[in-house]
Amino acid sequence: MLSIIPEPRRAAVMRALDAVFGRSAPDAIEALSGGLSAAGAYRIVVDSRAFLLRLDGPSDALRDPARWHACMRTAAEVGVAPTVAYANAGGGVVIADFIAVQPPSTCAEDRRRRLIAMAASLRVLHATEPFPPLVDYFDGVQALLELFQERRLFAPFATAELIDRFGALARAYRRDPADLVSSHNDLNPGNIIYDGDRAWFVDWEAAFRADRFVDLASLANWFCKDEAEETDLLSAYFGQAPTARQRSRLTLMQAVNRVFLGVMFANLAGAEQPGLGDLPLEGPNLAELIGPGGPALGTPADRLAFGSAQLRQAIDDFGSARFAAAMAAA
């Protein structure tokens, strides 16, 4: 039954199953696909009930299981993450409730309900006892940007404006201690489960205390198709019509989110395809790449195209009148 589990991880999985269920094997198990995490994910069935079995990927400066397991448990306690039955940082095994996903819908009212559900869950998350701090979000993106420059994946002239504009934004954005909250920091379609009523957040590897607009900007960029939907998101989150300050900070952090996604996926593609360099910053735009279920990210070429599109969108955002107004209010 457990032959699907990599052999080096089976002993830890058996210990986890025994601790939770008093048995060393489930009734059924199947691998789950999707997501870019190095973790392995499986749907298991025990006594006719489904659970998620997750095997942690390698640890690094960001992915510290001791930190993110604690964040995940806190989120589960307040009902924005699936209930955790078992989490062992040393063994790298998590067992949690399995939540069935409602497929994305193109119906405007369904989209709005989903967006409001995500805002409601995010509001609860951000109101919890603060997660541990890790790094200033701008400093983290800057580190990725410096690695991006070192890789020289794209021609320097193509990204010079991006780098200059991000630097100006990082200097202008005033950090507000009141906005430092328990944050997921990687809210994308693969990390949000909507069951038709509630939005559940999963994959907590990047969780730490951060600016509330990091998560809000991620939701806006992934799930809002226009400013009206951004207003719906902010109104649902804050419980009232958004202020000018809230709109401005969302706009600025949306550009940061574009840079983060762009350099992250570009760096990943560069590591996967050594030898690439001085490429033109061109290709399909984001609207062409992102469908109802999110973008295709299964191959290095997919990831490079997505990163490129995010970087081009960030440059467009930096040059917009909306961004200039938000900077003036920063």
Buried (B, 14 or more C-beta within 10 A) or exposed (E): EBEEBEEEBBEBBBBBBEEBBEEBBBEEBEEEEEBBBEBBBBBBBBEEEBBBBBBBBEBEEBBBBEBBBBBBBBBBEBEBBBEBBBBBBEBBBBBBBBBEEEEBBEEEEBBBBBBBBBBBBBBBBBEBEBBBEBBBBBEBBBEBBEBBBEBBBBEEEBBEEBBEBBEEBBEEBEEEEEBBBBBBBBBBBBBBBBEEEBBBBBBBBBBBBBBBBBBBBBBBBBBBEEEEBBBBBBBBBBEEEBEEEBBBBBBBBBBBBBBBBBBBBBBBBBEEEEEBEEBEBEBBEBEEBBEEEBBBBEEBEBBBBBBBBBBBBBBBBBEEEBBEBBBEBB
